[in-house]
Amino acid sequence: MLSLRHSVLPLITRRCDSAEIFRSTRCVVLCAAKGPRPRYPRVWKSRKRIGTVSKSAKLVECVKGLSNVKEEVYGALDSFIAWELEFPVITVKKALKTLEKQNEWKRIIQVTKWMLSKGQGRTMGSYFTLLNALAEDGRLDEAEELWNKIFSDSLEATPRIFFDKMISVYHKRGMHEKMFEIFADMEELGVRPTVSTVSMMGKVFQQLGMLDKYDKLNKKYPPPKWEYRYIKGKRVRVRSDKLYDSNSMRRAQIGNGDGASVDLEQLNEQESGEEEITEDEGTSSDRGDKLPDESNSISNQGDERGETL
């Protein structure tokens, strides 16, 4: 009996120790992983973005061949995405860009409203695309309704591009009171207006004879001294006064009714030359040493030409 007791007890204790060790290691693994292990992504779930360009082209062709009946358009769009496992947001956005380049504003409105009705693509970019299409198509009431909804929902988070768009829409239609309301909202929210918005407001103040407000506007938002332009793929800093002077000269030359042809490439080269000079202002001291020699050489060439003549 004594031998049996002594032989059984070590086995029981070893089993208990092994069970405790197993449990403790399992607990350590769970704590390190912070819960159950993550599941692997399903094989049938499509994650590839290849082929969105061709799909967007097919979507554009499908939409452009339809009538303006809502049921027909929505039915065609539903059948287009019937076999998609996920909603093709990228394909639809590319199709909207293509339609925007082609000025198909009605189709943009139809596709965007269909996408929003599905609960997809509810971003500020989609809302701005819809707002721009409504304004370009002449649906001012719907554009104002959409603007009021966006402004009431987001308020301080409303992007500046929405304010600029609504001010430009009202400026084209001569609705000055609505322009003043939106500009007042911008100042209350601390949104700094762009140069185009300030110029539009200044023109309205001048037309209405509000010269005191025009002066206050220019003092509060003075025109920038420098602007950036891309010339041959390079970002160049240009003086704004030179840029506006060149634009005014170009408009004056193009607006002449004498039938004189204007070489736009030559004007662009002149502008690029001026911009390169302003870009390299840091090396003006080195250029100052070379300028007298160049002027002397030019004068000598002029004397030689005079002698030959």
C-alpha positions as CSV (number, residue, x, y, z in Angstrom):
1,M,0.0,0.0,0.0
2,L,2.7,2.4,0.8
3,S,4.5,1.7,-2.4
4,L,1.3,2.3,-4.4
5,R,0.7,5.6,-2.6
6,H,4.2,6.8,-3.3
7,S,4.0,5.7,-6.9
8,V,0.6,7.4,-7.7
9,L,1.2,10.8,-6.1
10,P,4.1,12.0,-8.3
11,L,2.0,11.1,-11.4
12,I,-0.9,13.2,-10.2
13,T,1.3,16.2,-9.3
14,R,3.0,16.0,-12.7
15,R,-0.3,16.0,-14.5
16,C,-1.5,19.0,-12.5
17,D,1.8,20.9,-13.2
18,S,1.5,20.2,-16.9
19,A,-2.1,21.4,-16.9
20,E,-1.2,24.6,-15.0
21,I,1.7,25.3,-17.4
22,F,-0.5,24.7,-20.4
23,R,-3.2,27.1,-19.1
24,S,-0.6,29.7,-18.2
25,T,1.0,29.7,-21.6
26,R,-2.4,30.0,-23.3
27,C,-3.2,33.0,-21.1
28,V,0.1,34.6,-22.0
29,V,-0.6,34.1,-25.8
30,L,-4.1,35.6,-25.5
31,C,-2.8,38.7,-23.6
32,A,0.0,39.2,-26.1
33,A,-2.3,39.0,-29.0
34,K,-5.0,41.2,-27.3
35,G,-7.9,38.9,-28.1
36,P,-8.5,36.3,-30.7
37,R,-6.4,36.1,-33.8
38,P,-7.5,38.2,-36.8
39,R,-9.2,36.3,-39.6
40,Y,-7.6,36.2,-43.0
41,P,-9.3,38.2,-45.8
42,R,-11.7,36.1,-47.8
43,V,-10.5,34.9,-51.2
44,W,-13.7,35.9,-53.0
45,K,-13.4,39.6,-51.8
46,S,-12.2,41.8,-54.7
47,R,-9.4,44.1,-53.6
48,K,-7.8,44.8,-57.0
49,R,-8.3,48.2,-58.6
50,I,-7.2,47.1,-62.1
51,G,-9.5,47.9,-64.9
52,T,-11.2,51.0,-63.5
53,V,-10.4,53.1,-66.6
54,S,-12.0,50.7,-69.0
55,K,-15.0,50.3,-66.7
56,S,-15.5,54.0,-66.4
57,A,-15.3,54.4,-70.2
58,K,-18.0,51.7,-70.5
59,L,-20.1,53.5,-67.8
60,V,-19.9,56.8,-69.7
61,E,-20.9,55.1,-73.0
62,C,-23.8,53.4,-71.2
63,V,-25.1,56.6,-69.6
64,K,-24.7,58.8,-72.7
65,G,-26.9,56.5,-74.7
66,L,-29.9,56.8,-72.4
67,S,-32.8,59.2,-72.2
68,N,-33.5,61.6,-69.3
69,V,-36.1,59.4,-67.7
70,K,-35.1,58.7,-64.1
71,E,-36.3,55.1,-64.0
72,E,-34.4,54.2,-67.1
73,V,-31.1,55.8,-66.0
74,Y,-31.3,54.3,-62.5
75,G,-32.2,50.9,-63.9
76,A,-29.2,50.9,-66.3
77,L,-26.8,52.0,-63.5
78,D,-28.2,49.2,-61.2
79,S,-27.7,46.6,-63.9
80,F,-24.1,47.9,-64.5
81,I,-23.1,47.2,-60.9
82,A,-25.3,44.1,-60.5
83,W,-22.3,41.6,-60.5
84,E,-20.0,43.8,-58.4
85,L,-19.2,42.5,-55.0
86,E,-18.4,46.0,-53.7
87,F,-19.8,49.3,-54.9
88,P,-17.3,50.6,-57.6
89,V,-16.7,54.1,-56.1
90,I,-13.5,54.7,-58.1
91,T,-15.1,53.7,-61.4
92,V,-18.0,56.1,-60.8
93,K,-15.7,59.0,-59.8
94,K,-13.6,58.5,-62.9
95,A,-16.7,58.4,-65.0
96,L,-17.9,61.7,-63.4
97,K,-14.5,63.3,-64.2
98,T,-14.9,62.2,-67.9
99,L,-18.4,63.6,-68.0
100,E,-17.3,66.9,-66.5
101,K,-14.6,67.3,-69.2
102,Q,-17.3,66.7,-71.8
103,N,-19.7,69.3,-70.1
104,E,-22.4,66.6,-69.6
105,W,-24.0,68.3,-66.6
106,K,-27.3,66.5,-66.7
107,R,-25.6,63.1,-66.7
108,I,-23.4,64.2,-63.9
109,I,-26.4,65.2,-61.8
110,Q,-28.1,61.8,-62.6
111,V,-25.1,59.7,-61.7
112,T,-24.2,61.6,-58.6
113,K,-27.8,61.5,-57.2
114,W,-27.9,57.8,-58.0
115,M,-24.6,57.2,-56.1
116,L,-25.8,59.2,-53.1
117,S,-29.1,57.4,-53.0
118,K,-27.1,54.1,-52.6
119,G,-25.4,55.6,-49.6
120,Q,-22.0,55.7,-51.3
121,G,-19.5,58.5,-52.0
122,R,-20.9,60.9,-49.5
123,T,-17.9,63.2,-49.5
124,M,-17.4,66.9,-49.9
125,G,-15.9,66.3,-53.4
126,S,-19.1,64.5,-54.5
127,Y,-21.3,67.3,-53.1
128,F,-19.2,70.0,-54.9
129,T,-19.4,68.1,-58.2
130,L,-23.2,68.0,-57.8
131,L,-23.3,71.7,-56.8
132,N,-21.1,72.7,-59.8
133,A,-23.3,70.6,-62.2
134,L,-26.5,72.1,-60.9
135,A,-25.1,75.7,-61.2
136,E,-23.8,75.0,-64.8
137,D,-27.1,73.5,-65.8
138,G,-29.1,76.5,-64.6
139,R,-30.9,74.8,-61.7
140,L,-30.3,77.6,-59.2
141,D,-33.0,76.5,-56.8
142,E,-31.6,73.0,-56.4
143,A,-28.1,74.5,-56.0
144,E,-29.2,76.8,-53.3
145,E,-31.0,74.0,-51.5
146,L,-27.9,71.8,-51.6
147,W,-25.8,74.7,-50.4
148,N,-28.0,75.4,-47.5
149,K,-28.0,71.8,-46.5
150,I,-24.2,71.5,-46.6
151,F,-23.7,74.8,-44.8
152,S,-26.2,74.0,-42.0
153,D,-24.7,70.5,-41.5
154,S,-21.0,71.3,-41.5
155,L,-21.0,75.1,-40.8
156,E,-17.4,75.7,-39.7
157,A,-16.1,72.7,-41.6
158,T,-17.5,74.0,-44.9
159,P,-14.6,74.1,-47.4
160,R,-13.7,77.5,-48.9
161,I,-14.3,76.3,-52.5
162,F,-18.1,76.1,-51.8
163,F,-18.2,79.8,-50.7
164,D,-16.2,80.8,-53.8
165,K,-18.5,78.8,-56.1
166,M,-21.7,80.3,-54.7
167,I,-20.3,83.8,-54.9
168,S,-19.3,83.3,-58.5
169,V,-22.8,81.9,-59.3
170,Y,-24.5,84.9,-57.8
171,H,-22.0,87.3,-59.4
172,K,-22.8,85.9,-62.9
173,R,-26.5,86.4,-62.2
174,G,-26.2,89.9,-60.6
175,M,-27.6,88.8,-57.3
176,H,-25.5,91.2,-55.1
177,E,-27.4,90.8,-51.8
178,K,-26.8,87.0,-51.8
179,M,-23.1,87.7,-52.5
180,F,-23.0,90.0,-49.4
181,E,-24.6,87.4,-47.2
182,I,-22.2,84.6,-48.2
183,F,-19.2,87.0,-47.8
184,A,-20.5,88.0,-44.4
185,D,-20.7,84.3,-43.4
186,M,-17.1,83.9,-44.6
187,E,-15.9,86.7,-42.4
188,E,-17.8,85.5,-39.3
189,L,-16.4,82.0,-39.7
190,G,-12.8,83.3,-40.3
191,V,-12.5,81.9,-43.8
192,R,-10.0,83.9,-45.8
193,P,-11.4,84.6,-49.4
194,T,-9.4,83.9,-52.5
195,V,-8.0,86.6,-54.9
196,S,-10.9,86.0,-57.3
197,T,-13.5,86.4,-54.6
198,V,-12.0,89.6,-53.4
199,S,-11.8,91.0,-57.0
200,M,-15.5,90.1,-57.6
201,M,-16.6,91.8,-54.4
202,G,-14.5,94.8,-55.2
203,K,-16.1,95.1,-58.7
204,V,-19.6,94.9,-57.1
205,F,-18.7,97.6,-54.5
206,Q,-17.4,99.9,-57.3
207,Q,-20.6,99.3,-59.4
208,L,-22.8,100.2,-56.5
209,G,-20.8,103.2,-55.5
210,M,-19.7,101.8,-52.1
211,L,-16.2,103.2,-52.3
212,D,-15.6,103.2,-48.5
213,K,-16.3,99.5,-48.4
214,Y,-14.1,99.0,-51.4
215,D,-11.2,100.7,-49.6
216,K,-11.8,98.7,-46.5
217,L,-11.8,95.5,-48.5
218,N,-8.5,96.3,-50.2
219,K,-6.9,97.2,-46.8
220,K,-8.1,94.0,-45.2
221,Y,-7.3,91.7,-48.1
222,P,-4.5,93.3,-50.1
223,P,-3.5,91.7,-53.4
224,P,-0.6,89.2,-53.1
225,K,2.8,90.4,-54.2
226,W,3.9,87.0,-55.5
227,E,2.1,84.2,-57.3
228,Y,3.2,80.8,-58.4
229,R,3.0,79.4,-61.9
230,Y,4.1,76.2,-63.5
231,I,6.3,76.7,-66.6
232,K,7.7,73.6,-68.4
233,G,7.0,71.5,-65.3
234,K,8.8,73.9,-62.9
235,R,7.2,75.9,-60.1
236,V,8.2,79.6,-60.6
237,R,7.4,82.6,-58.4
238,V,6.1,85.5,-60.3
239,R,5.3,89.1,-59.4
240,S,1.5,89.5,-59.5
241,D,1.7,93.0,-61.0
242,K,3.8,91.7,-64.0
243,L,1.4,88.8,-64.4
244,Y,-1.7,91.0,-64.5
245,D,0.0,93.5,-66.9
246,S,0.9,90.7,-69.3
247,N,-2.6,89.3,-69.1
248,S,-4.1,92.8,-69.8
249,M,-1.7,93.3,-72.8
250,R,-2.7,90.0,-74.2
251,R,-6.4,90.7,-73.9
252,A,-5.9,94.1,-75.5
253,Q,-4.0,92.6,-78.4
254,I,-6.5,89.8,-78.9
255,G,-9.5,92.2,-78.6
256,N,-8.3,94.4,-81.5
257,G,-10.6,94.3,-84.5
258,D,-7.9,95.1,-87.0
259,G,-7.4,91.5,-87.9
260,A,-3.9,91.4,-86.5
261,S,-2.7,87.9,-85.6
262,V,-1.2,87.4,-82.2
263,D,1.5,85.0,-81.6
264,L,0.6,83.4,-78.3
265,E,3.7,81.3,-78.1
266,Q,5.9,84.4,-78.3
267,L,3.9,86.0,-75.5
268,N,4.4,82.9,-73.4
269,E,8.1,82.9,-74.0
270,Q,8.3,86.6,-72.9
271,E,6.4,85.8,-69.7
272,S,8.7,82.8,-69.0
273,G,11.7,85.0,-69.5
274,E,10.4,87.5,-67.0
275,E,9.6,84.8,-64.5
276,E,13.0,83.3,-64.8
277,I,14.5,86.7,-64.1
278,T,12.4,87.1,-61.0
279,E,13.2,83.6,-59.9
280,D,17.0,84.2,-59.9
281,E,16.9,87.5,-58.0
282,G,19.4,86.0,-55.5
283,T,22.2,86.1,-58.1
284,S,21.5,89.7,-59.2
285,S,25.0,90.9,-57.9
286,D,26.8,88.5,-60.3
287,R,24.6,89.6,-63.2
288,G,25.3,93.3,-62.3
289,D,29.0,92.7,-63.1
290,K,28.2,91.2,-66.5
291,L,25.6,93.7,-67.6
292,P,28.0,96.6,-68.5
293,D,30.1,94.4,-70.7
294,E,27.0,93.1,-72.5
295,S,25.7,96.7,-73.0
296,N,29.1,97.8,-74.4
297,S,29.2,94.9,-76.8
298,I,25.7,95.8,-77.9
299,S,26.6,99.4,-78.5
300,N,29.8,98.4,-80.4
301,Q,27.6,96.1,-82.6
302,G,25.3,99.1,-83.2
303,D,28.3,101.3,-84.2
304,E,29.6,98.7,-86.6
305,R,26.1,98.3,-88.2
306,G,26.0,102.1,-88.6
307,E,29.3,102.2,-90.3
308,T,28.3,99.5,-92.7
309,L,25.0,101.2,-93.5
